């Protein structure tokens, strides 16, 4: 009888840890830069993101490196305009948000890939005017696409922490 109770307790612990691991996996979202996936979430910080970006963009230098912002401007697609990745940080280097910006969707596979992933994981999103908004893993994701506006054309994803 005692052995059976121990076995049940162990089984319950294994199931709990397995489910906790699944929940942890759902606390991040992928940002694919030059074929490298950056898993970003509430626990992300400047040190981990800086290391991941150095690996994903080895020949690029940040165009802005301040305590509150780390920005890279790089060409994600040959013969296309640049994509801007602007990471924002709070006290202690805590990840607060990210903007992934380009003029056209074709230039911005980083935001387009994240939007497709969100559609599969978090649903269609909510339309707010011309924008689409998702909430996932403690963050709000705002996809903006402005076409045929000349220099003001935009395909961008803004990601903002929504919680502690």
N, C-alpha and C positions, 0 to 999 in steps of 0.2 A: 504494500500500500504506500509506504513512504517512497519507494523507488518510483512508483507511478506519479506521485505528486512532484517529485524532483523532475521527472521527464516532462510533465505538463508545464512546470515553471520554465524549464529550459526552452521548450517549444515556444512558449509565450514570449520569452526574451528574444529568441531568434526572429520571430515574426515582427515584434516591435522594432528591432534594429533594422530589419529589412524594409519595413514601411517607413522608418525614419530616413533611411538612405534614399528611398524614392522621393520623399518630400524634399530632401536636400537637393536632389537633382533638379527639382522643379523650381528651385529658388534662383536659378540663373537663366540667362538668355544668351544665345550665340551671336557674336559679331564676327563675321568672316572678313579678314583683311589679307589680301594676297594669298588666299588659300589656307591661311592659318586661322583657327577658331579661337577667339577670345571668349571664354565663358565668364560673363559679367553678372554680378548680383549684389545684394545688399552688403555682403562681406568683402567686396572688392575694395582695394585701396590704391593709392598712387604708386606705391612700390611694385605691387603685383602687375598693375596695368602697364607701367613703364617697361617692365621686363618683357611682358608679352608683346608690346608694340615694337620694342627693339628687335625681337625675334621675327615679327611679321614684316617689319619695314627696315631691314638691316642697312640699306644704303641711304635711308632718309634721316634727316635731322629734324627735330621739332621746329616748327616755325614760331612757336611760342612756348616757353617753358617757365611758368610762374607758379608759385605755390598753389594758387587756386585754379590754374588752368594749364593743361598740356594739349597742344594743338599740332596736328600734322596735316599738311597739304600735299597730296600725292596723286599720281595718275593711276587709277585703278584699272583703266581700260586703255590699251595702246591707241594713240591717235585721237584721244578724247580729252576733254577738259578735266581739271582736278576735282578731287573729292576732299572735303575738309572734315577731319575728325577732331572735335573739340571736347575734351574730357574736363569736367568741372569737379573740383574737390572742396570739401569743407575742412573743418578743424581736424587735425591729426592725419590729413590725407585721405579722409573718408570719401568714397566715390559718391557724388551727388547727381551727376547727369552727364549726358553725352548728346552732342549734335552731330549728325552725319549729313553733310550738305553738298549738293552739286547743282548744276543748272538743269540737267536732263536725267531722266531715269536710266538711259543707256550709259551714262557716265558714272552712275552710282550703284554698282552691284552690291555694295555693302548694305545700303538702306533697303534696296529691293529684296535682297535675300532675307533680311530681318523681317520685313513686312510679310513675305511669304511664310516664314516660319511662324510668326505671330498668328497669321490667318489659320494655319494648321493647328496650333497649340491653344490659342486663346479665342478662336472664333473670328467672325467677320469684322469685328470691331464696330464702333458706333460712329456714324457719320455726324460731323459737326461742320456744317457748311460744306466746303470742298474737301475738308480734312477727314481723316479716319483716326479714331482714338481707340487704343487698347489699354487695359490695365492688367498687369501681369507681374508676379514676383515682387510686389511692393513698388512698382514703377508704373508711370503713365507714359505711353508711347504715342506720339502725335506725328502722323505721316501727312506731309503737305506736298501736293503736286500742282504746280502752276504751269500750264502749257501755253505756248504761242504768245508769250509776253515779252519777247525779245530778251534784253539783258536781265529782265526781272523774272524770267522763267526759273523754276525751282523744283527740285525733287529732294526733299529733306525729311529726316526723321529726328525728332527731338525726344529725348528720354529724360524723365525727371523723377527723382525719388519721391515717393508718396508715403512717407511714414518715418518712424524713428530709425 
